[in-house]
Structure formats: structure tokens, C-alpha cells
Amino acid sequence: MYPKYPNTYKAEIPVGDKVIKIEIGKFSEQVSAAVLATMGGTTVHATVALGRKVNLGYFPLSVEFAEKLYAAGTIKGSRWVKRDGRPLDETILKARVIDRSLRPLFPEGITNEVQIINTVFSYDGENNPDMLGLVASALGVAISEIPFEGSIAGLRVGLNKETGRFIFNPTETEMETSDLDLIVAGTGQTIVMVEAGANEVDEETMVKALTSAQAELGSMVEAMKKIVADVGKTKVDLVEKDEEKEAKLKRIAQVINSQFMDQVKEIVKAKAHLESTNEDEVVSQIMEAVNAGVADESEQVDEGLAKEVLYQATKKEARRMILEDGVRPDGRKPDEIRPIWTEVDLFPRTHGSAMFKRGATQAVTIATLGSPSLGQYVESIEGMEIRHYMHFYNMPPYASGEAGRFGYPKRREIGHGALAERALLPVVPSQEEFPYTIQVVSEIMSSNGSTSQAAVCGSTMSLMAAGVPIKRPVAGIAMGLMSDEKTGKYVVLSDIQGLEDHTGDMDFKVAGTELGITALQMDIKLTGLNEKILVEALEKAKVGRMKIMEKMLETIPEPRPQLSPYAPKIAQVIVPADKIGEIIGPGGKRIKALIEETGAEIDIDEDPERRVGVVNIASPDRAVIEKAKKMIEDIIRVVEVNDEFDGKVTRVEDYGIFVEYLPGREGLVHVSNMSREFIKNVAERYKVGDEVHVRVNEIKDDGKIGLSLLSQEEEAQVRAERRNNGGGHGRPLRNNRGGGFRSRRGDAYGRSNNHRRRH
């Protein structure tokens, strides 16, 4: 047992130019293991708990990741609910990365519940807690009494786009200049799990990143082994050996090998083509053959055991066909891609829709466009974020021909949706280029391997069909591997289907454009993956991607120049930051009036970096957008002398009329600037609501505007006439700056100084 607090065990694990500080024995002494990991100002606490035995038919491992807002010194923004809610999708993905890294290294046959919980207690805004959680969880299992096949570590790799240097566990600041976000878990000899997003990184660079990560993982694991040697517990045997069952399994295997191999081969081929296998009939025949002559019922085999051995036999035969015969179960060559069918515009009212079918795997993807105000607000320990591109993935039970639970997405669906989103994100236009919120939803209609990559392909087509100007099309493919560790023989498979995924040694998903990779996801069942296999898999993946993309582009070669008539039209107006208040008005009065008058949806976002406001105007009617856009431009317009406007009379006085010449902006047309003729009674000529055409003839130092109904030529003539006759309205006028006129006795409105002071 490791020491108890306050005598905690402390150690350090180097990662590139950074250090992970480890403390063991400080917290949670009742669990199998508890590890506190800190890097910079970020701290994660990982616990490993061993539970009771259960019979679920699979290893009951659960991994959780909890990011509390208090870790970043934040209180939940909701006015009514202050408790942290359900984990964000990003938090679930962090737990999934740890699960995928550790699960393959537990020995087969464990039926005890094992639960790993990671809690982020501190976040400094720079060091991401996910890799700390992975290292702490792996170390926790290694020092616990739970059987575990060796020590592994995990790290993130960034790529500085300026220097080309790889960065291990980069900070958030360092990631801002990175073209790569690569997570690798494994040892110095083995890569177990890979997850990556990239900005069209080429295959050669990706291989270098993976091999560099593998070398760094080796040094991390050595440091972890020393910790295990110092404080690790003695492992217990949780796998119960049933000699009687083992004997029965051996008898069944002998009977199948001697009498039923033809049926096994037929089952493999039928599964590959999703045809009826008649397995139940074969199982009955196997049971009858095995139990023949066995009088003691306790020694007879049951249906469950027969099915278990038959499955192992079909798995072994599928691998043999590929490795020895060089033929895949469905008859394809190793690098052959299944037939592809594509279609766009499936549904009449959606903004963009596409179907991508590869073999029996089929995805329908729908793209929906909305105003920027419909972006997703995400509140996490990293702060508040608004996302304007989202991808969701749904795989209902009918996709695999089954009846099952239908409702909230499972972790697998969240993970596949995130992978497809990551693949498309580098080519989605920015808000400045395309001011829309974009939601893409992939519905899996049929599943037989690589549905996430079908979602990638379908998403590309649906975005182009919707008129989204993506930079380049993205295609995805899943690669597989069959290998024999004894002989060293291996075969890399392109476009694996379900059977090959279940029986193979690798599931390697690669998505990207013609220029490079945008997303990777890899799970490996081997004890080692050498660089030669990695290079070959990436090279064949690129060839396969290009073949798939060629088929996609036959259906829709480029983004449509026009949006769907049912999609909202959006215009964007960039305004100075100090003009935002003028558009909004007191208490939001002006912007509410704009929305009511035009019928457009208007929202304003402030961009502190550029010191501007971004006004987004949305409506299905382009004329409505243009009207609202003009009104907003008029509000912020800088008025100059001699500018002309169509205005509306808002007030009538003896000395003139007040005219709203721009939304919310008024000026006075003095009686002297109304006509060349003498006007005795202003009220007889003008009424409130009258529309008049005015010209700016004066701008005062305090910003007040003087207007005129006269043209420049007419005003010049009136001025000349008034000089000759002493002033047509009883006062001589003199020129003011900007070409306007003002009274000698009063202001531009003809009011005396006393009158002006009273107002």
C-alpha cells in the first residue's frame, strides 16, 4: 500500500520541455489508486476503483471526466441554475480518449467493474487537462492491484507552422500557431490510440509527428515504471479459470475444425455480403456432433459455448483468407474500395442534402444555415465560446437492422460526430467570409463499417449543395490491418467493412483534402505498429480518398453559387465600435424599431480585436435585407455639407420645420431656406408627416445640422437677392463654414441666444 497523507509520494514525468508533477497518497485512500497530476497551474485528480463481479458479456470498464467551472474560478452564467450540469460533448470526448487508450491493455476475461474518474481541480487557461487525465489514469491503473498489461502514457503533439517544430503537450498559446492537434497514447514500442485534427498536413509530416510522439512516450513510460516500482500494489488475478469450460471449448473447436470448416467459410462470406448465415442451424449441428455419445449432461456443451467457438472460428478464417489467399471475405482485393453511390438534393425544403453510400454503409447528411445569432454558446472552464459550425451524428438501431434504444446519443455517436466535424472544420469559411451558423447532421441509414467517414463525405456534398463556399472538398476512408506476429506477414486493407473491423488488428480512419490530412482516428490491437506499416497505411489511404472524392465530385463538382431559396439571406455591415450604441439606441429602442419596421433579424457582435461592431442582417427576402442595411448605414453615416436626403417632417414651428433626414437624426429647415419666395405661415404649407427632399447646408461645431429645401444654385440666387434688397426675411445673412447660413442675432435655427439657453 502506498504511503498515506501527509507523507505523500511525489515524482515527476518529463514531457518535452515541460514536467508533469505526480502526487500519490494525498487524496482518496479508500480506492484502489488515486493520482494527482499537475502541469503549470492545471491539476487533475484520477481515481481507479475496483468493483464487484458482474456478468454482462463484456468488460465493465467506465471512464468519466469531470470539468468543474470552479477549476477556472468561474461561476455558471445561468441566472437560475448554478450547479454544473451534464458534461459537455468535449468533456465526454476526453473520457472516451482515455477509455480507448486503456481498455485494450486489460486482460481478457475480467468481469469486475472498474471505474476511472478524472476530476479537474485547477485550470490555468494554458495547460489542457486531458493529457494529465490520461497520464494520471494510466498510472493509477498501473499502481493498483488490477491486472494491466504494462505501462502506457499519452501526450499531445502540436506543430509550429512557422518553424516546423513539433511541440509536446503544447499550451493554449502555442496551439494558436499550430497546424496540428495530435493525441497519441502508447509506449516507446507501441501506439495504442491516435486522435488528430489537422490543417491539411501532408502524410510525411504526420508520420514524423507519430514517430516523434512514440519516442517521447518511451521516456515518459520509463519514468512511470519507476513510480510503479516504488508504490505499486501486488496485482491480483481477476480472471477465473474454468477448467471444465476450457475442456468443452477445446472439444467444440476440434469438432468444428474436423467437420464444419466448409460451413465456417460460407458463414464468413455470407457475413461479408450481409446475407443470411444460417448460424443457428450450424450451431445445432455442432452441438449434436459434440454431444453425441456423451451421456453425462454436465459434460454436454450448450448453445452459448458453441456460438462462442464458432465466432472465433469465423474470425480466424477471415484472417486466413486475407493473409494466405490474398482475398477479402467479400471478394475484394486489399486496396479495392466498395461500389459508391452519391446523390444530392434529396429533400425539397432542406437547405442542402446529400446521400453517400459505400457498399452497405449509407449516410444521409443535411446542412442547415442560420443567422450568426443562432451559434452555439458553450460555457466551459475555458470560458464562454460561440460556435458557428456544428456537426451531429446519429446512428439509430435500424442502421444495423436491429431493434434497440432510441433517444439521446451515445458516446460513440458523439465521438463520430466530433471526428466528422474536425475533418471539415479546416475548410469551412470564416464568419467574415460567410456570416452564417452552419449545422450539419448525419443520419446513418445503414451500417457496415466506416460510417464516420461516410458522414465526412456526405457532409462535404451537403455543404456544397447548400452553397457553402468550402475551401476544398474533404473525403474520408477507414483503413484496416491483418497481421501475423509470428511470421511478420501483414496486409493493409482499404475501406474496411464491419467484419474486417471486428476481426482485424487496426481501425485507422483518415480524412482530408487533396492537399493533406484534416482528421485522424486510430485504434490498434497489436503489441506494436512499426513505421513501415504506418507509412503504407497513410499512402494507401490517400489513394483511396482521391478515388472516393472523384466519385463525389461527379455528382457535385463545386459549391453552388446560390443558396437555397429556403435558406435565410444574410448581409454583414462592419461599423466602428463607437457607433454600436447609436444603432442600438437608448434601451435598445432604435434597433427594435429597425427590426419592427423592416421585418429583418438584426444582431450585433463586438469584435474587440478589430475594434469594430459586426451587424448581421438576416431575412429570406433580399429586399428586406437591403432596406435594413441601408437604414443601418444611414444611422452611422457621416453627414457632409451638400448631402441630400428624402426626409419626413416631424415638427412644424413658426420659424421653420424639423425634418428627420436619417433614422433618428433631425435637422431644422429655417423658413429662410424653404423657398425663394417669402413664406408668411409655415403651418399652412407643411404638416407633420410630409415627405420633403432636403440638403445639408450647415454643420455646427456641436454637431447640429441645418437643412435647406433649396438647391445650391437657388440658395446662391436667394443670397444675392437678399444682399440687394437688405434680406428677404428682415435679416441680412452671412456665410458660415461649410457653405451654410446663420442669423447675426441667433443660431442656425433663427433662435436668439436667450431662447437657446432655455432649451
Helices and strands as residue ranges (DSSP letters): E 9-15, E 18-24, E 33-39, E 42-53, E 61-67, G 69-72, H 89-102, G 103-105, E 112-122, H 129-143, E 153-160, E 166-168, H 172-175, E 178-186, E 191-201, H 203-231, H 243-259, H 261-272, H 279-291, G 297-299, H 303-320, I 321-325, E 340-344, E 352-358, E 361-370, G 372-374, E 376-380, E 383-387, E 389-394, G 397-400, H 411-424, G 425-427, E 437-446, H 451-465, E 475-483, E 490-494, H 498-503, E 506-512, E 517-524, H 531-555, E 569-576, G 577-579, H 580-584, G 586-588, H 589-598, E 601-607, E 612-619, H 622-636, E 644-653, E 656-662, E 665-670, G 671-673, H 682-685, E 691-699, E 705-708, H 712-725, E 733-735, G 737-739, E 741-743, H 753-758
